[in-house]
């Protein structure tokens, strides 16, 4: 179960509240399990906007940022 929590939170970017709802628990319940597993939690209301791995794939594939 903890592996699933980690995957949803860290890899898929889901919120603590969203994961908690799936388990019928509180966001604090999810947070405690993530912290116990060594996973740092994001600041409330903050979701990563950019996936660094996706950016690398796009740049390696030839996508270029316009010069300013």
Order of alpha helices (4+ residues) and beta strands (2+ residues): alpha-alpha-alpha-alpha
